[in-house]
C-alpha cells in the first residue's frame, strides 16, 4: 500500500513507479470514481472511440438473435401459444352465444 498526502490546494502526488506503470504523464486526464467508502483514479484513453471499438462484440461469432432462436427451438417443455387467453372450449361457447343472440332462428 502506498500512502499519499493531500496538499492545502487539494492536490495529490502520484508516486513515480505508479505513474510509469500506468503511463501517466503531465497532462494525462484521470477519471475520479467514488464508491462505497473509497475513491479511485482511472486513466482515460487518449482516443475513447478507438478504446471502445469491439467492446460489445466480446468475440461472439453468432448473433444474439440466432442464439435465442436456437435455444427456443431446442427447449423441450415449451407450451403451444393460445389465442388471446381463451382455449378452444371457451371460443366455441362464445361463438354459440353470439349465434343465439343475433339469430333467433338458430336456437
Number of C-alpha atoms within 10 A of each C-alpha: 3 6 6 10 10 9 9 7 6 7 9 11 10 13 11 10 9 11 13 10 8 10 11 16 10 7 6 11 14 13 10 10 10 10 7 5 5 7 9 10 11 11 13 13 13 10 8 9 9 10 11 10 9 10 9 8 10 7 8 8 7 9 9 10 9 10 10 11 10 11 11 11 9 10 8 8 6 9 6 6 7 9 9 6 8 11 10 10 9 11 12 12 11 12 11 13 11 11 14 12 11 9 10 8 8 9 8
